Amino acid sequence: MTETTTGGTARTPEFRLASGVIETLRQDLVTNAFAYRPLPLQETPGRFVRRLPRPIRAYFPWTRYAMVGALALFIIVFTAGSQSSYLGDAGELLMGMMAAAPVVMTLVRPVAAWWAAVALTLVFAALGGGSSWPWTPGGFLAYVAVMVLVTLRTGPRVAAWMWTLTLALGFAVSVVFRNGSGYGYGYGTNLPEMAVTSAFALVIASSIQIRRHAKAEVSAQQEVTAVERDRRTLLEERTTIARELHDVVAHHMSVVAIQAEAAPYRVKNPPPELEAAFVTIRENAVAALTELRRVLGVVRSADYEAPDAPQPTLASLDGLLANVREAGLSVEKTVTGAVRELPQGVELSAYRIIQEALSNTLRHAPGAVAGVEVSYVLGGLGIRIVNEAPTGDVRPSPGAGHGITGMRERVAMLEGEMTVGPTAGGGYEVAVFIPVPSRPAPAPAAPEEGSA
């Protein structure tokens, strides 16, 4: 089966396979070949290093750099000692430094270091070299060292490309120099030795790199597992607390509702005000119990189904204000702006914030007068709950401060702003602004075809 390009030329599977191979080669050895990729410093010292003196341990992260530098120095000495004597001491030292340069380059530009080693191979092949050709003894060692270091920095696929291109390089150099200008005549090629030696070295280096990569993945997975385990433990603890809270609070609220319903029957001829107060207590207890079961009941069992009752919105605000008025709080409501339907999350959060603020007023400022302002503005919704200083002889109830924290969390979830604090008259004020993105206007309908 063939694939047809945009221009109409059929592309066979062989052509696509060859294109993929060339693209892989380009990505591995050509694209960003000279990019700056410094060798990472050593991070985790072993047991032996931890026992060394602190001044010595300070240089431990540079161990890899020191090892590569020592290898480069050894190659300089080895290459200089293995060259022909006609080059002289300076020439031998220069040849050694040239052979060691790609080894040092692997510290910062590994792929470019291999290309530099290929270029030096061509230079040494052009110079000729006794029984070792095209790689001199020092060049042979340096070339294998570079391939090993590059493999440790990159991976097995790059190693396979380097080994394949090395065989092609050795064969091409043998053909060109033996049939060209005369270099290489009388010399035996050491391409087979390079092929076998580099193959063994690259297999070992690839195994080390694969093992290192697998170990890093296992460590990362262990870290993720530890985080997930801690998170699961935290969720289990929260679930346990929620279940206990559900059991304890639900039991006591049920008792309150039952006692409030039975209390009027225990008093002969109770006044209507007392009966109304007990009815309000029972209704509040039942409502609180329903809300508690809606929020926390889901942790009781996997097959728990939430009640079908709708979540409260700002349309239910009058009922909330009537409820707190029956509880003894004098509160007034002011609405400004054009009332409009807001997102469900904004409506629910606004209702809960007002509910919590009024509950705080009941607990901490008994006898005070409160005011609720709801402002529908162009960019969102503004809420302001303010109460005067407490009056009368009733002592305020202590609180744990969770109400303000809960309001802040709701506002932060909606990316809003909230300010709280005492007023100049001794009261307290809660001001909230919740942004509501404006809905984009519908696009005008396109004129029908043929209309003027």
N, C-alpha and C positions, 0 to 999 in steps of 0.2 A: 504494500500500500504506500502511495506517495502523498506528499503534502504539497499543495500549490501555494506559492507566495502571492503577494499583492500584484506583482508584475506578470503573473501567469506562469512563472518558471516552476516546474515540478522539482521537489526536493525529496530525494530518496532517503530511506532510513539510514543508509551508510553515510550519506552527506550530513544528516542531522547528528549522527553519532560522532563524526569527525569534528563537526562544529562545536559540539559539547566538550570534547576532549581539548580542543584548542582554547576554548573559553576558560576551562578549568586551569590549564597551564598559564594562561594570561593572568588570571586572578591570583594564582599562587606565587608566581615568580616574576611577573612583569608589573602589574598594578601596584603602585606604592612600594616598589622594590627598595627605594632609597628613603623610605619613611623612617623617622627617628623613633626607635623602639628600645629604650634603655632596659637593660636586664634588671628585673625587680630585686630588691635587697632581700637578704635572708631575714625571715621573720621569727620563727620559733627555734630558740636554741635547745640543744639536746641536754641530757643529764651531765655529760662531761663538761660542756661549755658553762653550765651554771656553777660549776665548782671552781672555775677560773677566777682570778682576781678581777675586780670591776674595771680597771683600766684596759685590760685585755678584752673583756666582754664588750666594751664599747665599740670595738672594731669588728665584732662578729658579723653584723649585717653585710659587711663588704667581703665576706669569705669567697663568694662566687667570683667576684672581680679579681681577687688575689689569685685564685686558682687558674683563671684564664690568663692572667699576666704571667704566672709561673710557667704555664704551658708555652706561651709565646717566647719567653726567654730561653726555654729549653730548645725550641725549634730554631732560634737564632744560632745557638751554640752548635746544635747538630748540623744545621745546614752549612755553616761556615767551616766546620771540620770535615764535611764530606765533599766539598767542591774541589775542582782541580787546582793545582798549585799555581798555574799560570795566571790566575786572576789576582794573586797577591792578597795580602791581609785585608786591605781596604775593600777589594772586590768581594772577597768571601764574606766580610761583615755586611756589605750592602746586599748581597744575595740572601743572607740570613734574615735581614730586616725586611726585605721584600716578601719573603715567604711567610714571615710572622705577622705582617700587616693585616691580612684578611682575618687571622685569628683574633686580633684585637678588635677588629671591626664588628665581630659578632656580638660584642657587648652593647652596641647601640644601633647597628643596622645589619641584622642577621642575613637577610636575603641579598642585600648589596654586597656583603662579605663573600658570599658564594660566587657572585658574578666577578668580584675582584680576583678570587682564586682561579676562576676560569681564564681570566685575562693573563694572569701570571703563568698559567700552564702554557698558553700560546707563546709567551715570551721565552720561557725556558726551553720549549720545543724548538724555537727558532735558533736559540744559541747552541743547541746540540748538547750532548752530555754523556759521552762514554757508553757504558753498557746499560745505563738507566735512561730510558727515553720513551715517551715525551716528558715523564715526571722524573726529576732528579730525586735523590734520596730525601733531601730536605723538603722539596716540593711535594713529594708523595705523602710524607707525614703531615705536612701542613694542610694539604687538600683533604685528607681523610678527617683530620681534626676539625676543619671548618664544617664539613658535612655533618659530623656528629653534633657539634654545637648548634648548628642551624636546626637540626632535627629536634633537639631538646627544646628549642625555642618555638618551633612551629608545630610539627606533627608528622605522622607517617606518610600522608599524601605528598607533602613537599619532599620528604626523603625519597619516595619513589620517583618523583620527577627528577630530582638531582641525580639519582643513580642512572636513570635512563639517559638523560642528557650527557652524563659523563661518558657512558659507553659510546654515544654518538660522537662526542667530542674526540675521544681517543681514536676512533676509526677514521674520522674526517682528517685529523692531524696526520695520521699515518699515510693516508692516501695523498694528501696535498704535499707534504714535505718529502715523501719518498719518490714521488713522480714529478716533482717540481724542480726546485733549485738545487737539489742534491743533498739537502740536509736529511740526515737520518740514514744515509747509506752506510751499511756495515753495522748498524745498531739494531739490536733487538728491542721490540716494543714491550713495555711492562703493562700494557692494557689488561691482560688477563689477571695479573696480580692485583691491579687496582680494582677490577670488577669483583674479585672474590673477597679481598680485604674490606672494601667499602660495603659490600653486601652484608657481611657479618657485623661490621661496626654499626651500620644503619639499623639492622634488625634489633640489635641490643639497645641502641638509643631510642628506637621507636617503642620498644617494650617499656623502657623506663618512662618515656613521656606518656604512654597510655596509662601506665600504673599511677603516675602522678596525677593525671587528669581524673582518673576514676576515684582516687583518694580524695581529691578536692571536691568532686561531686558528692561523695559519701559524706564528707564533712559538712558541706552545704545542706544536704538533706537532713543530717542529724540536727543542725541548727534549726532548720525549719520545723522538724519534728518536735524539738524541745520547745519552740515558741508555741506550736499548736497544742502541745501537752499542757503548757502553762495556761494557755487560753482556755482549754477545755476544763482544766481544774478550776479556773476562776469562774467559768460559766456554771460548773457543777455547784460551786459554793453559793453563787448567786441564786441558783435554782433552789437549793436547800433553804436559803434564807427566805426566798419568796414563798416556798411552801409553808414554812413555819409562820410567816407573816399572814398568809392566807388563812391558815387554820386558826391562829389566835384571834386575829381581828374579826374574821367572819363569825367566830363563836360569840365574841363579846357584842358585836353589832346585832346579832340575832337575839341575844338576851335583852339588849336595850329595846329592840323593837317589840318583843313579847311583853316586857314589863310596861312599856309605854301604852300598849294596847290594853293591858289588864288593869292598870293603875286606876282609871276612873271608876271601875266597878268595885273597888275596895273602899271608896269614900261615899258616904251617903250624901245625896244631893250636891254633887260637885258643881261649882260655879262654871258657867260657860267658858270663861277665860281659861280655867284650868283644863277643861276638856279640849279646847282648841290647842293649848300648849302641848298636851300629850299627843294629839293627832299630828302636830308638826314634828314632834320628836320622832314619832314612829315613821312618818314619811321620809324624814331625813335619814334615819337609820336604814330603811329599806333601800333608798336611793344609793346610799353609800355602799351598802352590801352588794347591790347590782353592779356598781362601778368596780368594786374590788374583784368581783368574780370575773368581770370582763377583762380586767388587766392581768390578774394573777392566776386565774383559773386555768389558763392554758398550760401551766407547768404541772398541773396535777396528773394529767394523763395525755397520751399521744392522741386519743380520739376525742379530746375536748372540743366542743363546738361553741363558739362565742354566741351570745344572744343576738337576736336579729334587730334589737333596738338601735335606732340611728344615733350617731355621735352628735353631741350638742354643738350648736353653732351660735352665732351672734343673734340669730332670730329667736333663740331660747333665752336671751339675756333678761327679758322682763320676768320670766319665771324665777330665775336665779335671784333677781333683786327682790321679788316678792318674798322669796324664802328667807333671805337675810333680814328683811324688815320684820317678818314674824318672829325672828330670833332676837329682835330688839335693836337692830342697827338702823339708824335713819340714813338713807342713802338716796341720792338724786342722780338721774341719768341725763346726759346731754349728748346729742348726736349732731355732728356738723358734716357738711358735704353731702354729695349725692350717694345715697345708700345703693350699693351694688353687690352682686354676688361675688365672693372671693374664693380662692382655692380652698378645698376642704381642710388642708393642713393649717392654713392661716386662720380659718374660722375656728377650728378646734383649739388651736394654741391661744388665740385671743380670748376665747371663752374661759379656758383653764387659768390663764393669767389673771383675769378679772376675778374668777372664783377664789384663787389662792390669795390675792391681795385683800379681798373682802373678808376672807377667813382670818387672815392676820389681823385685820382691824378688829374683828370680834374678839380675838384672843388678847391682843396687846393694847387695844385702846377702847375698853368698854365705855359705853355712853357717848362716844364721839359721833360726830356727823361726818359722813363720807360722801364723796362725789365721784362719779364715773363719767369720763368723757371719751367718746368714740369719734374719731375724725377720719372720714373717708377723703383722702387727698389723691392727687394725680399719681404720685409715685408709690403709694402703698396705704398702710393703715396705721393711724396713731391712736394710742391708748394712754389714758392718764387716770390713775386712781389716787385720790388724795383724801386724807382724813385729818380732822382737827385733833387737838390734844384730848386725852381721855378725861372724863368727868365722873363725878360720883364717888362712892366709897368702894366700888368693886375693884379688887386687885387684878392687874393684868396676869394672864396665864403665861408661864415661861414657855419658850420654844427652843428647838434645836437648830434653827436656821436653815432647815432643808427646803422651806418654801421658797425663799429667795433664790437658792441654788437651782431649784427646779425651774423657776421662771427664767433664769439666765440660760439654762440649757435649752429651753424651748426657743428662746429668742436667737441664740447662737445657731441653732439648727436651721433656722429660717434666714440666717445672715442679716439679722436685724440689730438694733441698738437698744440698750436699756440703761436707765439711770434710776437709782433709788437713793433715798436719804431723807433726813428730817427736814421739816419746814421751819420757817422763822417763827411761826406761832406755836411750836411744840408738837406739831403733827408729823405726818409721814407721807411721802409722795413716791409713787411708782410711775415712771414714764417710759413708754415703749413705742418704738417705731419699727414696723415690719414692712420691708419693701415688697411690692407686688409688681412684677413686670407687666407692662401694658400689653394687651393682646394686639397683634398686628392687624391693621385694617384689611378687610378682604380685597383682593385685587379686582379691579373693574373687569367686567365681562368683555370678552373680545367681540367686536362687532360681527354680525353675521355676514357671511359671504354674499356679496352683491348689494349690501346696504351702502348708502351714501355716506 
